[in-house]
Amino acid sequence: MLRQRIWFGVLLVAGALVSSPLPAGAQGKAKPKTEAKPKIDAQKLKAELESGDADRIGAALDALAKAGDAGAAAAPAVEALLKKGLSAELTVKALEAAGALKQSSSSAAVAPYVRHRSEDVRRAAAKALSKTKGPDAVKALKHALRHRDAQVRGIAATGLGTLGAKDALPDLFKALAHSVPEAAASIGQLCEPKDCDKFADLTGKHQFDIMSSGFDQILFRAEKEMPEEQKIKVVGRLRELGTKEAGKYLADVKGRWPEGWSKRVKQAIDAAVKATGGSGGGDDE
């Protein structure tokens, strides 16, 4: 009887193993779970936004900020609130919602708030513009590079890089010259070879960590966007600099260089690491 029970138990376990999915790795990499966005009734939230009741408006804006672009149909109502004017607290919520909805039509309503007297409001506006995108967003962020608020300037510089606003390069160079360090990375994201050379010429005029944020963007841009010759130029400039921090940075770049990318650039990096006394992982070529 005992033997029968044991055998029955073995059969149950075997059945469970057959019917259960294989563990991750046995059937390939498990797909990462994506967090489902909450289902929303955009029309209902739109009615809440038009209710005139501060609590209801605030709750609706919070819901839209969480819903993201799934609530895009409510964007016109959010824009109407921003044009009408709200308390500072609700304005921040409205700006966050506008950013989450990612509608370029919202940029015109968001833009004026970059100049708001409240630092929370103007910073929220600058962040939102990098998500709403479009010509109005780019124009407002260019102006924001000259704002008295250092955080607004930094957010604007980063936002222009995120938006791929190549026409903002002259503004970003001016911003970098006027102590907006975030402009360096955006210049690296956006520069064509001629502008990349102009940026490299600033080596030694700004702190190395600022310059390296731009060099990083240039070196790790996709090869179809940035010619390998330009990347080799950057490596050469860093090699010529010859400082300990340049060597350390080059060693770090060597360790992060993607497998299968340009061998010529990798060889230049390897040689530069040796020349500057840096030390990086991997075999030298």
N, C-alpha and C positions, 0 to 999 in steps of 0.2 A: 504493500500500500504506500509506504514511504517512497519507494522507488518510483511509483507511478506519479506521485505528487511532484517529485524532483523533475521527472521527465516532462511533465505538463508545464512546470515553471520555465524550463529551458525553452520549450516551444513558444511560450508567451514572449520571452525576451527576444528570441530570434525573430518572431513576427514583428515586434516593435522596431527592431533594427532595420528590417527590410522596408517597413512602411515609413520610417522617419527619414528626413532628408539627411544627406551626408554632411558631416561637419565642414566648416569653411576650410578650404585648402584641398579637401578630397575631391571636390567637384568644381574646382576653380575658385577664384576670389569671390567672396560674398559681395553682393552689391550694397553700397552704403545706403543706409536708410535716410530718406529725405523727409524732413519734417513737413507734414501736410499743413498747408495754410488753412486757417479757419474759413468755413463757408459763410458767406455774408449775403445779406439782402441789401444790395447797393441802394435800391429805391427807398427802402425803409430808413437806412442811415441818412440818405439825402433829406428825407422829411425831418429827421431829428436835427440835422444841421440847420434847417430852416425854421426850427421851432421857436427860436428866440430865448430858450431856456439854457442858461449857462451850464448847468449840470448835464443836461441831455446832449448839448453840443460837445462838451468835453468827453463824454463817454463815447459818442459817435466818432470823434477824432481819434481816440485811443484805439477803437476797433479798426479804423481804416489804416492806422499806422502798423497794426499787426497783420492786416490782410494783404498789404502790399498792392501790387498791380492788379490783383483780383478785384479790387474795389475801384478800378479806374473810372467807372461810370459816375462815381460821386465826385470826381475831380472838379467839375464846374461849380459845384456847391461849395467846395473848400476854397476855390478861387474867389467866389463871391464874398465869402466871409473875410478873406484877407483884404479884399478891396474895400469892404465896408469898415473894417477895423474891429478889434477885439481887445480884451484885457491882455496884459503881457503874458500871463500864464496860458490863456487860450491861444494866443498868437503863436507861442512856441509849439503847442500841440498841433496847430493848423499847419505850421511849417514842416513839422516832422511827418505829418500825414501827407502833405504835398510831395515831399521827398520820397516817401514810400510808394506813392501811386505812380511816380516816374512819368508824368505826362508833360511834354514840352510846352503845352498850352499854359501850364501853371507858372512858368518861369517869369512871365511879365508881372504876375501878381506877387511873386515872391521877391523879385529883385529890389524893390524900394526898401525892404526891411533890412537889407545889408547896412543901411545907414541909420538904423534905429538907435535911439538913445540907450536902450537896454542892451547890455552885452550878451545876455542870454538869447535875446531875440535876434540880434544881428549875426551871432555865430550859428544859430540854428538856420538862419536864412542862407548863409554861405554854404553850409553843409547840404541843404536841400537843393541848391542850384547845381551842384555837381551830379545830382541824380535826375533832376527834371530836364537838364540838357537844353540844347537849342541855342540859336543866336542871342536871345535875350539873356540866357544864363552866362554865356561867354562874355558878353559885354559888361554885365554886372560884376563878374569876377575880376575882369581886367581893372575896373575902377576900384574894386575892393583891395587890390594889391597896394594901393596908396592910403589905405585906411589907417587911422591912428591906433587902432586896436591890433596888436601884434598877432593875436590868435586868428583874427579875421584875415589878416594878410597871409598867414600860413595856410589857412584852410583854402583861401582863394588860389594860392599858388598850386597846391596839391590838386585842387579841383580842375584847374585848367589842364593839367597833365592827364587827369582821368578822362576829361572830355576830348582829349586829342586835339586841342585847339592850337594847331601849328602857327596860326596867325598871331598868337599871343607871345611868341618867342621874344620879340623886342621888349615887350612889357616885362617878361620874366627875367631877362638880362638886367633890366633897370632895377627890378625888385631885388635881385641878388646883390647888386651893387649897393642897395640901400638896406642891407641887413635883413633880408627875408630868406633864411637858409633853405626853406622848403622849395624855393624856386629851382635849386640845383637839380633835384631829382626829376622835376618836370621838364627841365631843359634836356636832360638825358633821355627822357621818354620821347620828346618831340623833335629833337634836332636832326637836320639833314647833315651830311658830312661837313659842309662849310661851317655851319653853326656849331657842330661838335668840335671843330678845330678852334673856333672862337672861345668855346667853353674851356677847352684844354689849356688855352693860353692864359687862363686865370689861375692856373696852378701856382700855388705859393702866395696868392693874394687873398685867399680865404683859408679858413681852417681845413685841415685835411679831411676830417670826417664829413664836412659839408661837400667838398669836391668829390669825395669817394661815393657819395650818394648818387651823384650824377653819372660818374664813371660806371657805376654798377648797372645803371639803366642802359647805358650805351653797350656795355659788354654783353649783357644778357638779353638784349633785344633779339628777336628772331632774325635769322641770317638773311631772310628775304627783305627785311626792313633795314638792316644795317650791314654794309659790305664788310667782309673780313679785313680788308685793307684798313678801314677806319678803326676797327677794333685793335689791330696790330699797332696802329699809331698811338692809341691810348695806352696800350701796354708799354710801348717805347717811351712815352712821356713819363710814365710812372717809374720806369727803370732809370731814366735820366735823373729823376728827382733823388733817387738813391738813399732816401731816409729809412730809418728803422720802421716807421709806421707804413711807408709805402711797401716795404718788403713784406711786412705782416699782412697787409691788405692783399697783395699779389698772391701770397701763399693761400689765403682764404679763398680767393677767386679760383685758384688752381683746384682746391678741394671741392668746389661747387660746380666746376665746369661740366656741362652735360656730356654724357657719353654719346659719341656719334657726331658731335659738333665739329667745326673746323679744326683739322689737325694743325694747320699753319698757325692759327691763333693759339692753340694749346702749346705748340712748340715755343712760341714767343713768350708765353706766360712762364713755362718751365725755365727758359733761359733767364728771364727777368727775376724769377725767384732766386735762382742761384747767384745772380749778379748783385742782388740787394741783400743777400744774407738771410732771406726768408726761409721758411721750411714748410713744405706742404706735403700732403699725403699723395700716394700714387707713385708710379714709376716715372722717372724722367726719361724723356725721349731725346 
